[in-house]
């Protein structure tokens, strides 16, 4: 796409959003930029490091953030936008924060693959709708959402959690940066 540049650290490419795109392209590019940022924050770490919590009493960790974002993608695109009846991936009635609460056997390989599958499904669902199209599902609040709002919320969700990821990564090995 015109006006886009690609940065790459390690293996995850990250495309800077264009400064001249239309609204939909801008929303999709910024969302993809933030998705790639989270992946980059996890690169080069083993499963033990990825499960390393921030600081007591929090048990927030990078692996949990990836699992959380897989569930967030599922929630907003499958459940709310498309009205699909699917189970949560990691959470349950017994542990509503099961996405964040990682255990010794949880792996980045599984979480990353699940997250990427949810992103691919989200892209496919969004591709068939306009920005003003209202959701087909039922949000727990009863509120209706258009695709534009969902995109903006997802950008906000990733940006907030990428801030957490910055601090987590710095705590693990001192790595800082975009």
Secondary structure as a PSIPRED ss2 file (coil, helix, strand):
# PSIPRED VFORMAT (PSIPRED V4.0)

   1 X C   1.000  0.000  0.000
   2 X C   1.000  0.000  0.000
   3 X C   1.000  0.000  0.000
   4 X C   1.000  0.000  0.000
   5 X E   0.000  0.000  1.000
   6 X E   0.000  0.000  1.000
   7 X E   0.000  0.000  1.000
   8 X E   0.000  0.000  1.000
   9 X E   0.000  0.000  1.000
  10 X C   1.000  0.000  0.000
  11 X C   1.000  0.000  0.000
  12 X E   0.000  0.000  1.000
  13 X E   0.000  0.000  1.000
  14 X E   0.000  0.000  1.000
  15 X E   0.000  0.000  1.000
  16 X E   0.000  0.000  1.000
  17 X C   1.000  0.000  0.000
  18 X C   1.000  0.000  0.000
  19 X C   1.000  0.000  0.000
  20 X C   1.000  0.000  0.000
  21 X C   1.000  0.000  0.000
  22 X C   1.000  0.000  0.000
  23 X H   0.000  1.000  0.000
  24 X H   0.000  1.000  0.000
  25 X H   0.000  1.000  0.000
  26 X H   0.000  1.000  0.000
  27 X H   0.000  1.000  0.000
  28 X H   0.000  1.000  0.000
  29 X H   0.000  1.000  0.000
  30 X H   0.000  1.000  0.000
  31 X H   0.000  1.000  0.000
  32 X H   0.000  1.000  0.000
  33 X H   0.000  1.000  0.000
  34 X H   0.000  1.000  0.000
  35 X H   0.000  1.000  0.000
  36 X H   0.000  1.000  0.000
  37 X H   0.000  1.000  0.000
  38 X H   0.000  1.000  0.000
  39 X H   0.000  1.000  0.000
  40 X H   0.000  1.000  0.000
  41 X H   0.000  1.000  0.000
  42 X H   0.000  1.000  0.000
  43 X C   1.000  0.000  0.000
  44 X C   1.000  0.000  0.000
  45 X C   1.000  0.000  0.000
  46 X C   1.000  0.000  0.000
  47 X H   0.000  1.000  0.000
  48 X H   0.000  1.000  0.000
  49 X H   0.000  1.000  0.000
  50 X H   0.000  1.000  0.000
  51 X C   1.000  0.000  0.000
  52 X C   1.000  0.000  0.000
  53 X C   1.000  0.000  0.000
  54 X C   1.000  0.000  0.000
  55 X C   1.000  0.000  0.000
  56 X C   1.000  0.000  0.000
  57 X C   1.000  0.000  0.000
  58 X C   1.000  0.000  0.000
  59 X C   1.000  0.000  0.000
  60 X C   1.000  0.000  0.000
  61 X C   1.000  0.000  0.000
  62 X H   0.000  1.000  0.000
  63 X H   0.000  1.000  0.000
  64 X H   0.000  1.000  0.000
  65 X H   0.000  1.000  0.000
  66 X H   0.000  1.000  0.000
  67 X H   0.000  1.000  0.000
  68 X H   0.000  1.000  0.000
  69 X H   0.000  1.000  0.000
  70 X H   0.000  1.000  0.000
  71 X H   0.000  1.000  0.000
  72 X H   0.000  1.000  0.000
  73 X H   0.000  1.000  0.000
  74 X H   0.000  1.000  0.000
  75 X H   0.000  1.000  0.000
  76 X H   0.000  1.000  0.000
  77 X H   0.000  1.000  0.000
  78 X H   0.000  1.000  0.000
  79 X H   0.000  1.000  0.000
  80 X H   0.000  1.000  0.000
  81 X H   0.000  1.000  0.000
  82 X C   1.000  0.000  0.000
  83 X C   1.000  0.000  0.000
  84 X C   1.000  0.000  0.000
  85 X C   1.000  0.000  0.000
  86 X C   1.000  0.000  0.000
  87 X C   1.000  0.000  0.000
  88 X C   1.000  0.000  0.000
  89 X C   1.000  0.000  0.000
  90 X C   1.000  0.000  0.000
  91 X C   1.000  0.000  0.000
  92 X C   1.000  0.000  0.000
  93 X C   1.000  0.000  0.000
  94 X C   1.000  0.000  0.000
  95 X C   1.000  0.000  0.000
  96 X C   1.000  0.000  0.000
  97 X C   1.000  0.000  0.000
  98 X C   1.000  0.000  0.000
  99 X C   1.000  0.000  0.000
 100 X C   1.000  0.000  0.000
 101 X C   1.000  0.000  0.000
 102 X C   1.000  0.000  0.000
 103 X C   1.000  0.000  0.000
 104 X C   1.000  0.000  0.000
 105 X C   1.000  0.000  0.000
 106 X C   1.000  0.000  0.000
 107 X C   1.000  0.000  0.000
 108 X H   0.000  1.000  0.000
 109 X H   0.000  1.000  0.000
 110 X H   0.000  1.000  0.000
 111 X H   0.000  1.000  0.000
 112 X H   0.000  1.000  0.000
 113 X H   0.000  1.000  0.000
 114 X H   0.000  1.000  0.000
 115 X H   0.000  1.000  0.000
 116 X H   0.000  1.000  0.000
 117 X H   0.000  1.000  0.000
 118 X H   0.000  1.000  0.000
 119 X H   0.000  1.000  0.000
 120 X H   0.000  1.000  0.000
 121 X H   0.000  1.000  0.000
 122 X H   0.000  1.000  0.000
 123 X H   0.000  1.000  0.000
 124 X H   0.000  1.000  0.000
 125 X H   0.000  1.000  0.000
 126 X H   0.000  1.000  0.000
 127 X H   0.000  1.000  0.000
 128 X C   1.000  0.000  0.000
 129 X C   1.000  0.000  0.000
 130 X C   1.000  0.000  0.000
 131 X C   1.000  0.000  0.000
 132 X C   1.000  0.000  0.000
 133 X C   1.000  0.000  0.000
 134 X E   0.000  0.000  1.000
 135 X C   1.000  0.000  0.000
 136 X C   1.000  0.000  0.000
 137 X C   1.000  0.000  0.000
 138 X C   1.000  0.000  0.000
 139 X C   1.000  0.000  0.000
 140 X C   1.000  0.000  0.000
 141 X C   1.000  0.000  0.000
 142 X C   1.000  0.000  0.000
 143 X C   1.000  0.000  0.000
 144 X C   1.000  0.000  0.000
 145 X C   1.000  0.000  0.000
 146 X E   0.000  0.000  1.000
 147 X H   0.000  1.000  0.000
 148 X H   0.000  1.000  0.000
 149 X H   0.000  1.000  0.000
 150 X H   0.000  1.000  0.000
 151 X H   0.000  1.000  0.000
 152 X H   0.000  1.000  0.000
 153 X H   0.000  1.000  0.000
 154 X H   0.000  1.000  0.000
 155 X H   0.000  1.000  0.000
 156 X H   0.000  1.000  0.000
 157 X H   0.000  1.000  0.000
 158 X H   0.000  1.000  0.000
 159 X H   0.000  1.000  0.000
 160 X H   0.000  1.000  0.000
 161 X H   0.000  1.000  0.000
 162 X H   0.000  1.000  0.000
 163 X H   0.000  1.000  0.000
 164 X H   0.000  1.000  0.000
 165 X H   0.000  1.000  0.000
 166 X H   0.000  1.000  0.000
 167 X H   0.000  1.000  0.000
 168 X H   0.000  1.000  0.000
 169 X H   0.000  1.000  0.000
 170 X H   0.000  1.000  0.000
 171 X H   0.000  1.000  0.000
 172 X H   0.000  1.000  0.000
 173 X H   0.000  1.000  0.000
 174 X C   1.000  0.000  0.000
 175 X C   1.000  0.000  0.000
 176 X C   1.000  0.000  0.000
 177 X C   1.000  0.000  0.000
 178 X C   1.000  0.000  0.000
